Amino acid sequence: MSTSNLCVRVDSELKSAVESCLADMGMNLSTAITIYLKRIARDHEIPFKITAAPRVNQETIDAIAEGHRLANDPNAPVYHDIKSLFEALDS
């Protein structure tokens, strides 16, 4: 097996913190990165979930928008108890 170098720029404090953590696990940064790369090669995916923001579907977005609209609508019906809400829904 031939090897090659991988040059990555990372914050110095982050690198030190990770190296300290890895030392407690009995490995160095090179070994940890090799494990990470092998998992990607084997599974064809990053081995943890990455998201940019919480997932919210369109139904939830619409419900939030409706809630804001109703909260600011002086003509929106107001129910003081669950019984009156259900009576209005049934009518």
C-alpha positions in Angstrom: 0.0 0.0 0.0 1.4 3.4 -1.0 0.5 6.4 1.0 0.1 10.1 0.2 -0.1 13.3 2.2 -3.3 15.1 3.0 -2.9 18.7 4.0 -5.8 20.3 5.8 -6.0 23.7 7.5 -7.8 23.7 10.8 -8.1 26.0 13.8 -5.1 25.4 16.1 -7.2 25.2 19.3 -9.6 22.7 17.7 -6.6 20.5 16.5 -5.1 20.5 20.0 -8.5 19.6 21.6 -9.0 16.8 19.2 -5.5 15.5 19.6 -5.9 15.5 23.4 -9.2 13.6 23.1 -7.7 11.1 20.6 -4.7 10.5 22.9 -7.1 9.5 25.6 -8.5 6.9 23.1 -5.0 5.7 22.3 -4.7 7.0 18.8 -3.3 10.0 16.9 -5.0 12.3 14.5 -3.7 10.5 11.4 -5.2 7.2 12.6 -8.6 8.9 13.3 -8.7 10.6 9.9 -7.8 7.3 8.3 -10.7 5.6 10.1 -13.0 8.4 9.0 -11.9 8.1 5.3 -12.2 4.3 5.4 -15.8 4.6 6.6 -16.7 7.0 3.8 -15.1 4.7 1.2 -16.9 1.6 2.6 -20.3 3.1 3.2 -20.4 5.8 0.5 -21.6 8.3 3.0 -20.4 10.6 5.7 -20.6 8.5 8.9 -22.8 11.0 10.8 -25.8 13.2 10.1 -25.1 16.7 8.7 -27.8 19.2 8.5 -27.9 22.9 7.7 -31.0 23.6 9.7 -33.7 21.7 11.4 -36.0 19.9 9.0 -39.4 21.5 8.7 -41.9 20.3 6.1 -44.2 22.6 4.2 -47.2 21.7 6.3 -45.4 22.9 9.4 -44.3 26.1 7.7 -47.9 26.8 6.6 -49.2 26.1 10.1 -46.7 28.5 11.6 -47.7 31.2 9.0 -51.4 30.6 9.8 -50.7 30.9 13.5 -48.9 34.3 13.0 -51.8 35.5 10.7 -54.5 34.5 13.2 -52.6 36.0 16.2 -52.5 39.4 14.3 -56.1 39.2 13.0 -58.5 41.1 15.2 -61.4 39.3 13.5 -60.1 35.8 14.2 -62.4 33.8 16.4 -61.4 33.4 20.0 -62.3 30.4 22.2 -62.1 30.5 25.9 -62.4 26.8 26.5 -62.2 23.5 24.6 -66.0 23.0 24.6 -66.6 26.2 22.7 -63.9 25.3 20.2 -65.4 21.9 19.5 -68.9 23.4 19.2 -67.6 25.8 16.6 -65.8 23.0 14.7 -69.0 20.9 14.7 -71.2 23.7 13.4 
